[in-house]
Amino acid sequence: MEKVLGIGGFFFRSNDPAALAKWYEQHLGVNPVPTSGEDSEWRQQEGPTAFAPFPADSKYFGDAEKCWMLNFRVRDIDAMVAQLQAVGIEVVLVPDTEPFGRFARLKDPEGNPIELWQPAD
């Protein structure tokens, strides 16, 4: 059976797409989609990816109105959390997440849930 190779893109609606793309680039290092040959696309580092549908009434994402949550793998969750908090972004470390690794939660400027994940070694 032929299988997909990974996530090729994540597309979602936004009230201000340019400002939100800039926020992701500035705070999480996610380059926006290139508009010319001089721009570079965001490249993921190879690693585990979770693909997990949740029950419709799950409280895992926080806001019941949100139907998706981005989960980004990070190398050093403490450094990433400190970097985000230093510019006034509220981030909450999730306690007791072994054996999967460490997690932190935040929201983008439009209230979309984001989870940071430092996989267990």
C-alpha positions as CSV (number, residue, x, y, z in Angstrom):
1,M,0.0,0.0,0.0
2,E,1.3,3.5,-0.9
3,K,1.5,5.8,2.2
4,V,1.8,9.6,2.6
5,L,5.3,10.8,3.6
6,G,4.3,13.4,6.2
7,I,2.4,16.7,6.6
8,G,2.7,18.8,3.5
9,G,0.9,21.8,4.8
10,F,-1.6,23.0,7.4
11,F,-4.2,25.4,6.1
12,F,-6.8,27.2,8.2
13,R,-8.9,30.4,8.2
14,S,-7.7,33.6,9.9
15,N,-9.1,37.0,10.5
16,D,-5.8,38.6,9.6
17,P,-3.7,36.0,7.7
18,A,-0.6,38.3,7.2
19,A,-0.4,39.3,10.9
20,L,-0.9,35.7,12.1
21,A,1.8,34.3,9.7
22,K,4.1,37.0,11.0
23,W,3.4,36.0,14.6
24,Y,4.2,32.3,13.8
25,E,7.4,33.3,12.1
26,Q,8.5,35.8,14.8
27,H,7.7,33.7,17.8
28,L,7.9,30.0,16.7
29,G,10.2,30.2,13.7
30,V,7.7,29.0,11.1
31,N,8.5,30.7,7.8
32,P,5.4,31.7,5.8
33,V,4.7,30.1,2.4
34,P,7.2,31.5,-0.1
35,T,5.9,34.1,-2.5
36,S,9.1,34.2,-4.7
37,G,12.1,32.1,-5.5
38,E,14.2,34.1,-3.0
39,D,12.0,33.1,0.0
40,S,12.6,29.8,1.8
41,E,9.9,27.6,3.0
42,W,9.7,26.2,6.5
43,R,11.4,22.9,6.8
44,Q,10.5,20.4,9.6
45,Q,13.1,18.4,11.4
46,E,12.5,14.7,11.0
47,G,10.9,13.1,14.0
48,P,7.8,11.7,15.5
49,T,4.4,13.1,14.4
50,A,1.1,12.3,16.2
51,F,-2.0,12.1,14.1
52,A,-4.9,11.8,16.6
53,P,-8.6,12.5,16.1
54,F,-10.2,13.4,19.4
55,P,-13.8,13.0,20.5
56,A,-16.0,16.0,19.6
57,D,-16.5,16.8,23.3
58,S,-12.8,16.6,24.2
59,K,-11.6,19.3,26.6
60,Y,-8.0,18.7,25.5
61,F,-7.8,21.7,23.2
62,G,-9.2,24.1,25.9
63,D,-11.7,26.2,24.0
64,A,-14.7,24.0,23.0
65,E,-15.2,26.2,19.9
66,K,-11.8,25.1,18.5
67,C,-11.7,21.9,16.4
68,W,-7.9,21.6,16.0
69,M,-4.7,22.2,17.9
70,L,-1.2,22.5,16.5
71,N,1.5,20.5,18.2
72,F,5.1,21.6,17.5
73,R,8.1,19.5,18.5
74,V,10.8,21.5,20.3
75,R,14.4,20.7,21.3
76,D,14.4,22.5,24.6
77,I,11.0,23.3,26.0
78,D,12.4,25.3,28.9
79,A,14.3,27.6,26.5
80,M,11.2,28.0,24.2
81,V,8.9,28.7,27.1
82,A,11.3,31.4,28.5
83,Q,11.7,32.9,25.0
84,L,7.9,33.2,24.6
85,Q,7.3,34.5,28.1
86,A,10.0,37.1,27.7
87,V,7.9,38.8,25.0
88,G,4.7,38.6,27.0
89,I,3.2,35.4,25.6
90,E,1.4,33.3,28.2
91,V,2.6,29.8,28.3
92,V,1.6,27.0,30.7
93,L,3.9,24.0,31.3
94,V,1.9,20.8,31.6
95,P,2.9,18.8,34.7
96,D,3.4,15.0,34.8
97,T,3.5,14.1,31.1
98,E,6.0,11.2,31.2
99,P,6.6,8.8,29.4
100,F,5.9,10.8,26.3
101,G,8.0,13.8,27.1
102,R,7.2,17.4,28.2
103,F,4.4,19.6,27.0
104,A,3.5,23.3,27.2
105,R,0.3,25.1,26.1
106,L,-0.2,28.6,24.6
107,K,-2.6,30.3,22.1
108,D,-1.8,32.3,19.1
109,P,-3.2,35.9,18.8
110,E,-6.5,34.6,17.4
111,G,-7.0,32.1,20.3
112,N,-6.0,29.0,18.4
113,P,-4.5,26.4,20.8
114,I,-0.8,25.4,20.4
115,E,1.0,22.7,22.2
116,L,4.8,22.5,22.4
117,W,6.3,19.0,22.8
118,Q,9.7,18.0,23.8
119,P,9.7,14.2,23.2
120,A,11.2,11.9,25.8
121,D,14.7,10.8,24.9
